[in-house]
Amino acid sequence: MSFKDLIKGVVGAVAAGTTPTDPAEIARQDARSAAWQSALHHNAVPEFVSHRLRQTSVGLLPWVSTASPGDLLTLRTHGIRTLGMVAGNCWYHFGYSWTEGHRDGWRTAIARMQHEAALMGAHAIVEVRLATRQSTEADDRNSMDYSATGTAIAIAGMAAEQTPMVATVSQIEFARLIEAGILPIGLAVGAHYEWMSDPYGWADARQSYFNQELEVLASFQKRVRRSALDAMRSHARTQHGTGVLGRVQFTKMFREAGDREEPTQYLCRHIAFGTVIQHKKSNRESIRPRAVLMTRKSRTKSLEAAETII
């Protein structure tokens, strides 16, 4: 086949993906949509998805992975076998709390991804990527699609996992952590928001001529941030983790101007994600999970010596 024929085939496949007009195809898609709705209502996936996952896990269908050839060679030497890509998503409406809606939307998407991996007989999901997509409709800004994707893997000699481990680290990083006696076991999510009233206008110092720290807002943001990190630690404890590799966290601050009747209000919200890990010493003693950021500059051999508490 020439390169030109290949391009024609790809273009033809894309063109075929437009809105169907054949009644049989429309009925087939409606049936698939109904099957998905029924499965999600029962916290499951449709049979055609289960069949595809099983076929892929035993090698009857080709699997997909983001690992490089070098990664695959290293994984083989560590007894790790790639099973294929898995995904979970959730279109979630957040009503009274945007912050808690984000947390719950992520947890639902991750749980559905784990369900797919479990159907493949996976021990873990690595290289997990999280993404969001918000509706462009002005009347539907209070909902968002949360998606989680990753690569399901099986580890030789490990007992079957009813709920596969989840990690944002790459496949080769996963292998090296296991070699060092550190096991990535899941994702922890923490979120918190608060309102603060500023009746006297002390928070923003808008009338000041000097460069200065906004101590009131800084203290407010710090309190919200700590509460979100505490929530992430609590989520890690439910997974029996001894540490959290800090990956993603972000803060948003909003100012709602007041008037003669209502003072100015500030809304601060903070969300944090991290990969939960277990150290070898967790078998001997209980350690309070800590949020850590792995710094690339550190050259120390000890993980604990290289961590930065956040």
Disulfide bonds with the S-S distance in Angstrom:
none
